[in-house]
Amino acid sequence: MSIEIQNVSKSFGTFAALSDVSLTVPNGKLMAWLGPSGSGKTTLLRILGGLEFGDCGKIFFDNEDITDVPTRLRQVGFVFQNYALFGHMTVFQNVAFGLTIKSKGPSKSEIREKVMDLLQKVQLEHLAHRYPNQLSGGQSQRIALARALAVNPRFLLLDEPFGALDAQVRKELRRWIRQLHEDLGLTTIFVTHDQEEALEVADQVVIMNQGKIEQIGTPQQVYDAPATPFVYRFLGNVNVLPASINKGKIKFGRTEMVLEGHATVDHSETLAFVRPHEIEISRKTLFHSAGLEVIIQKIHSAGPIAKLSLSRLDNGEKIQAEVPRRQVDSLNLKEGESVLIRIQNARVFQDDYSI
Amino acid sequence: MSQGGSQLDRPHLNDPWWIRLPLIAIVVGFLVLFLLLPLVVVFVEALKGGIGPYIKAVTDPRTLAALKLTLIVSGSAVILNTIFGVMAAWCLTKFQFKGKSFLTSLIDLPFAVSPVIAGLIFVLVFGRQGWLGTWGKDFLELFGHLAGHYQNPIIHWALLKIAALADVKIIFALPGIIIATTFITFPFVARELIPLMQTQGIQNEETAASLGATGWKTFWRVTLPSIKWALLYGIILCNARAMGEFGAVSVVSGHQQKTNTLPLHIELLYNEYQFTSAYAVASILALLALVTLILKQLIESHLHSKA
């Protein structure tokens, strides 16, 4: 099932939740919609599920226009952030719900077989007779998924599927959802504000901000080549450093380096985006003094990567760097020392115009 | 030391006895004087002449007729208000629309209006000389006239039946009492449901819809089961109030024997200086109230165990 969203806009009062969004979700993919709260990702998900209707624009499922089709006829599996399990029904009854409401639905034994099969798939068949308030968050999430899968949905929509879980369960459930997706091959979209989650689980990531799509790509594409300053800031830590560029060269203070592209730009002040791990640290020696001189203010060295808070010697500007722990040990770095940094990679967002 | 001990286990949190004792005495005294004593008085006065006169007063045909009318009226009001209350709560909590807050405050109107005034309003609207009453008379004349023009017996009969509809007596009759009681007790069910349904939100309904359920199925299978205890609680409160309603019913009943409910009958007996009978009948109402209280308590404990 492929999904096509064409020019959808939606506003709540004066707040524009979505402005002119177009997107194609390819068949069989696991896609993450990533963005801060208020970016419109959940609104778009609800529009796909038929729980909300766009002010304008069209939605197609496999080239069939379903823009005005009501929720119950869309055959979409929608799982809410807080699972929305029916509290007065057992786990079994919850999963069976979609099968029992049809007037000419399957027989009792068929329903039983299907529900037990689904419970087995989510590895919770032993909980069939429990009530939702006796389940943990992770279990509830799986039951909500099984319930959505029971009606053979055309695709799955998950709203912040890991949002309400603690860190350990989150990690486990992520892997599990990935595995489930591979087993079923069902087109799945999930909404999240956690970039790590999106990059780890999804085949494709859509980054949204203020009702617009900023970038679409594989996790590696969006991480390695952010299309906009917003994406750069949103995906992981980044240093934003004032710099000047001139004919393919970029200059931080007195140090200069080659910059890909931007060859036609004449002397211009700009902001450079540098990831913390793209900063190399070395000690100043008699023969080696190329680079920016900084003072190490703080070293956080819990884990394999050490995080350094640096401060530029020339203008006091703060820079975050991440280096392997081994390097900190081998260089014997100490807080308060001055060292040299070299920026290995920087990215500049500039409208390249020729003069 | 356990964290969850009662106040008494933790003397360091208590005030000294000379502050506690008077405060407790005031509360207990108040409860006895205003709640317990009247209840006791009702039964004591009712049984003053012995069990014989009590049974005679309770089984008096007029009392039994009043009891029957009270049960019919409160039963009808409860059924109507259950339907209206659930519909109002459903519409106010599951949908967004203009004028919603106005409608929400309108639900409280019967609490704000004095019952006597409510009764008067219904007399003005439904009475023979009232707005709908005069309209009904025209209606009756029109259809009676039309019926005279048709020879076909079926059409003739149908038109006469329609005309008769407009001739139903509302004020000073059973329909008027039911309407007035329904009005007075309208907020109980809706008020009980609205806060609960607001906190429940609409995600369960949205989930049901995404699983293919129609609105009708969603209501019966998802919404109603999740509100059933609160609904029952509202029904019981509504019933208690409906059985005891005096002011509005007094206005629309027209003070005739055949439209006397229990509260009106008690007043009548009392005014006729039949104190023992009055208290005996009052004890029936008090018993009904006690049953209501017990039911309410049972449901409340169930609500808490659920939460």
Chai-1 contact restraints between the chains, C-beta under 6 A:
chainA,res_idxA,chainB,res_idxB,connection_type,confidence,min_distance_angstrom,max_distance_angstrom,comment,restraint_id
A,G49,B,S210,contact,1.0,0.0,6.0,A-B,restraint_1
A,L51,B,E206,contact,1.0,0.0,6.0,A-B,restraint_2
A,T71,B,A209,contact,1.0,0.0,6.0,A-B,restraint_3
A,T71,B,S210,contact,1.0,0.0,6.0,A-B,restraint_4
A,R72,B,A209,contact,1.0,0.0,6.0,A-B,restraint_5
A,R72,B,G212,contact,1.0,0.0,6.0,A-B,restraint_6
A,V76,B,S210,contact,1.0,0.0,6.0,A-B,restraint_7
A,F78,B,S210,contact,1.0,0.0,6.0,A-B,restraint_8
A,F80,B,Q203,contact,1.0,0.0,6.0,A-B,restraint_9
A,A84,B,Q203,contact,1.0,0.0,6.0,A-B,restraint_10
A,A84,B,N204,contact,1.0,0.0,6.0,A-B,restraint_11
A,A84,B,T207,contact,1.0,0.0,6.0,A-B,restraint_12
A,F86,B,V222,contact,1.0,0.0,6.0,A-B,restraint_13
A,H88,B,P225,contact,1.0,0.0,6.0,A-B,restraint_14
A,H88,B,S226,contact,1.0,0.0,6.0,A-B,restraint_15
A,F97,B,L211,contact,1.0,0.0,6.0,A-B,restraint_16
A,G98,B,L211,contact,1.0,0.0,6.0,A-B,restraint_17
A,G98,B,G212,contact,1.0,0.0,6.0,A-B,restraint_18
A,I101,B,A213,contact,1.0,0.0,6.0,A-B,restraint_19
A,I101,B,K217,contact,1.0,0.0,6.0,A-B,restraint_20
A,V151,B,L211,contact,1.0,0.0,6.0,A-B,restraint_21
A,V151,B,G212,contact,1.0,0.0,6.0,A-B,restraint_22
